[in-house]
Amino acid sequence: MVGQLVCASFQRQGFHTAGSRCKNRTDCGAAPGAWSQVAVQKVNAAGTDPSSPVGFVLGVDLLHILPLEGATFLCPADMTDPRTSQRILEVLPGGRADVILSDMAPNATGFRDLDHDRLISLCLTLLSMTPDILQPRGTLLCKTWAGSQSHRLQRRLTEEFQNVRIIKPEASRKESSEVYFLATQYQGRKGAVKQ
């Protein structure tokens, strides 16, 4: 698996992608760390702006990530391993993230349909962890490749988030099938029994 997961907590006024600023972010598939760098700046995780609250950024990846001031990294850590979810809970302040950013992707096999199915499976695995990791009203941004199983992921996201939309970053090549699901206002699975 390549890519990144970032968990983060932010103040609720300004994380532009999610429409709110948060203080705790988690970056899943965080290597090499570019999303984590941006997250550290957005939430003032390094404390460089004395007029803003200090947030927290947690990056998770199978690959080694070089240290980054203001970020905490769990690596190597496999998001498909249930122990990783427990490690995330132990590290996140308050045990929850306001935003989960996922740039995870499986190692490509060269078979488009197989690679797509494996990425959807990774996204669904991450989604199954959100009840434990993501704050109510939180945001999830996850990369996928457009394909035959995208509707499965979109349906699951719609069951758990108030708003779900597909975005394609300007930096993504036009011919690339890479898209992101931006899911906001986490509310848990509809019909799930609340404890």
Salt bridges, closest charged atoms under 4 A:
ASP81 OD2 - ARG83 NH2 2.65
ASP98 OD1 - ARG12 NH2 3.29
ASP103 OD1 - LYS143 NZ 3.21
ASP115 OD1 - ARG118 NH1 3.97
GLU159 OE1 - ARG189 NE 3.01
GLU160 OE2 - ARG156 NH2 2.97
GLU175 OE2 - ARG173 NE 3.11
GLU178 OE2 - LYS143 NZ 3.77
